[in-house]
Structures are given as structure tokens and as C-alpha cells.
Amino acid sequence: MDVTPDFDIVIVGGGMAGAALACAVGRGDWRVALVDPVPPAPWQDEAPASQGPEDYDRRVVALTRASEEFLRSLGAWEQMAAQRISPYQGMYVWDADGTAHIEFQAADLYEPSLGHIVENRIVTGALWHQVRQLPVQIVSQKVAGFARMGELVRLTLGDGSSLTSKLVVAADGAESPLRRMAALPTREWDYEQHGIVATVVTEKPHQRTAWQRFLPEGPLAFLPLHGPDDRYCSIVWSTTPEQARELLAMPDEAFCAALGDAFEQRLGAVVGVSRRQALPLRQRHAKHYVQPGIALVADAAHTIHPLAGQGINLGFLDVAVLADELLRARERGVDFARLSVLQRFQRRRMGHNLATMAAMEGFKRLFGADPLPLRWMRNTGMRWLNEQAWLKNQVAALALAQDMLPKRWLSGVPQERVATTGLAH
Ligand SMILES: Cc1cc2nc3c(=O)[nH]c(=O)nc-3n(C[C@H](O)[C@H](O)[C@H](O)COP(=O)(O)OP(=O)(O)OC[C@H]3O[C@@H](n4cnc5c(N)ncnc54)[C@H](O)[C@@H]3O)c2cc1C
């Protein structure tokens, strides 16, 4: 006997990835539910005040052009831009023990920017604002159980109720309870590093440049934020768990002094800091992204060191490709929940995710290595690459990742518009 499921697609987790997927597949083609115990507050159109470092979300992401395009096609980008996004035109990377550096400029690529720094709460809030206007059922519960019932999946919710679906998508983050419940195995390793995040105020303007210094304990990034006199930055300071504990315990003044020293006072003294938070850094990759009736996306499928700001950019590509495959199956009259459809998504994404993770791991090891020959190699390599304009531009163009986005998600809005209409703050 055929049982009619409650939904065609249930998305578990309403972070950036889950909310983006709900926008992409929730336009009425299917009965879609988005399940998250803590949906964000309703969207406010006015930009949040930026009178002090506490007015910013401590968690930010550097978004590539591909992510921008995808978010634009989902209708979220204009909302984000109306609140607060921070385009950056330069990137400057250097090594603690050498004299070499590498520098990228958007103008060399004839691009208006290399990307945008955006607070996580703005990305998530703008996506939820779109979801709330779509025929998507919002379920404010956590998922507590997973079971297969023939071709369907049954999810048990925190309040003891349950719902059934043809397909469930786990977008429930790095610890993914759903991945564990569905017994999808991962490979993972601890970096023995914590990332301290905070918003800081510097003496000198950030020059709309993303700065990163490689220290022996881990990289330190200053990411430019839109704010008074361009003097606000979001920092990610990756270091040992012991040093992270010490840095968190310091009074603000001592922390600012230590941070300024670690950053070689590139932007003058650090004169203000928000509350700080340390996040453990792990690399993790699911051995399979799909099984019958279930697919994993974004952090539920893979987490990566934040040194190159790729985590949710890879996650948005997962979401864009999964939605592309589901819509493609529908257009061809094929059952969208078929394992072969899900496997096409896995084939299109796993190689790129693994290659990016391997490259980041290589960077991390090269820059974390202390032996003299390796220090010489990375300084000579950086100096050499910085002088090779063509090659350097190829590397930067790869990082924009525009080619990876399925065509149906290209918004077609010329990028110059963003730079000239004042949409971008
Ligand atoms: C220090 C740091 C800096 C970073 N910088 C960058 C960057 O510059 N660029 C970049 O691209 N990426 C960056 N990342 C990575 C990026 O933050 C993550 O990739 C992104 O937040 C993952 O989004 P997600 O939607 O997959 O998961 P999450 O944001 O973790 O969302 C998961 C959602 O699932 C919900 N959930 C959990 N359990 C359940 C359950 N049982 N039932 C229902 N719902 C559930 C949660 O409430 C949450 O809303 C950084 C990460 C760190 C740690």
C-alpha cells in the first residue's frame, strides 16, 4: 500500500545552507518543510547601528562571487546589501618569519571586488526573510530521530511528533545530529587549534583589504567591515587551545596589545574589541553525501579550516548543485528522490570539496612548518608568485569560483551595478 508522505523534501537545519536550500526548492514545485529549533527573529529593513564593536555579529564569512551570484538569484543579496555588506578590493598575506608577501587586487582582475565580508546573522536573516514569503512549512523543533519506512523517511521531532518525507536534507551543521542518526560515517581530524573571533577597532583604516599573517601557531586574519572611518575589522585568530584560553582570559587592553603585536601593528594599534569567542577547528569530511532518502550539504558534509574562508562558499555550491539536480530531474519527469539523482549531486560536489580541503591542508602545513628549508621555500614561493602577474590572477580568479555555479543560478546582474548604485556599503 502506498503511503503519502507529509512532505516531498524536509530540510533539517536553518543555518545559511538550509535556508538557502529552502529558497531554492521552496517555490511551489514541492511540499517543503524547513526544521530548526531556533529560527531567526523577523527581518528588520534598517541597517543595524555600527556605533561600537558589539553592534556587529562576531561571526562573519568572506563570500565569493559565486556565493554572491547564488544569493542574488535567491533574492537575498539585495536585502543583505541594504543592511550591511563589506566589499574588499585587496588581499594581503604575509609570513611571520620572512620578508615575503603576496598581494591580490580586484582592479588587476577588472573586478569591482574580490568578495564581501558579511556577518552570519545578516546572511541567515535575509535568507529566512525570503523563506517566510514562500510556501515553505516552518517547523520550530529539533529533529531527534530518523527511521526509514520503505521508500520514505520518518523524522521524530523534539516534542514527540513525527513527519514523513520522500527526501530529507541534513543542513544541521558540523556536528550534524541527522548524519549521526543516519549512520553516515566521516573522516575527521582535530587541528589542535581554536579560532578566536571578535570585532576590533584599529587606529588606521583597513583600506578595504583582507589581511592575513601566518604565525607559527596558526593564521591571524583581519577582515574589513563597513563602519565608521573604515576602522572596524572582524578577526579570526587561529592558535593553540592553550594560547586561546590565555587570550580569552586577558583584560581587553592586554588582548588589544597582544593582537596588535601579533599583527605587526599593520593598521596601527588595536583600540577597541568586542566580547571574544573561541571555536574549536576541525577538518571533517563525510565518506558519502547521500543514501536512499537522505543527502548531506555544507558543514553537515564537510568542515574546513577557516584560513581561506571557504566553508560556506563550498556549502552554497553544494546547495546550488543539489537544487539544480532536483529541479533537473523534475523537468525531465524523473523521480527527484531517486538515489541516482542524489548520486549525481555527490559526483558533482565531492571532488571539488576534497580538492579544496587538500589545498587548504597543504597551505596550513606549509605555513605551520618550522624547518628552515620549508621557511625558505614558502618565502621564496610567495615572493615568486607575487611577481607572476598572470599566474597570480589565475589563482585569484579560481578563488572567485564563479564557474562552479550551475547556470540556472546566475542572476545576470552585471557586477558594476553593485559598485555604482551604492547597494554595497
Ligand atoms: C572561525 C570561523 C570562520 C569562518 N569563516 C568563513 C569564511 O570566511 N567564509 C566561509 O565561506 N566560511 C567560513 N566559515 C565556515 C562557515 O561559518 C560555515 O561553513 C557555516 O556557518 C556552515 O553553515 P551551515 O548552514 O552548514 O551550518 P550551521 O550554521 O551550523 O547551521 C546549522 C543549523 O542546524 C540547526 N540544527 C542543529 N541540530 C539540529 C537538529 N537536531 N534539528 C534541527 N535543526 C538542527 C542549528 O540550529 C543551525 O541553525 C568559518 C568558520 C569558522 C569556525
The ligand as an ORCA input file, in Angstrom:
! r2SCAN-3c Opt
* xyz 0 1
  C      36.138     30.954     12.779
  C      35.410     30.606     11.513
  C      35.483     31.456     10.416
  C      34.844     31.133      9.227
  N      34.978     31.960      8.140
  C      34.406     31.619      6.972
  C      34.546     32.439      5.801
  O      35.188     33.492      5.826
  N      33.957     32.038      4.653
  C      33.235     30.879      4.579
  O      32.746     30.536      3.489
  N      33.069     30.095      5.662
  C      33.630     30.425      6.849
  N      33.457     29.631      7.939
  C      32.608     28.444      7.836
  C      31.116     28.807      7.969
  O      30.913     29.542      9.170
  C      30.303     27.514      7.983
  O      30.609     26.798      6.814
  C      28.793     27.815      8.002
  O      28.433     28.547      9.137
  C      28.021     26.498      7.979
  O      26.655     26.769      7.754
  P      25.605     25.587      7.829
  O      24.282     26.198      7.457
  O      26.075     24.388      7.102
  O      25.600     25.144      9.382
  P      25.244     25.956     10.700
  O      25.437     27.410     10.527
  O      25.977     25.283     11.799
  O      23.672     25.738     10.872
  C      23.141     24.509     11.330
  C      21.681     24.718     11.732
  O      21.143     23.441     12.077
  C      20.320     23.579     13.217
  N      20.274     22.265     13.890
  C      21.269     21.639     14.568
  N      20.817     20.465     15.053
  C      19.529     20.356     14.658
  C      18.530     19.357     14.848
  N      18.755     18.237     15.566
  N      17.303     19.546     14.302
  C      17.025     20.665     13.572
  N      17.949     21.638     13.369
  C      19.174     21.474     13.909
  C      21.000     24.672     14.061
  O      20.052     25.303     14.915
  C      21.523     25.632     12.966
  O      20.564     26.638     12.665
  C      34.090     29.927      9.135
  C      34.002     29.085     10.243
  C      34.656     29.409     11.420
  C      34.562     28.469     12.602
*
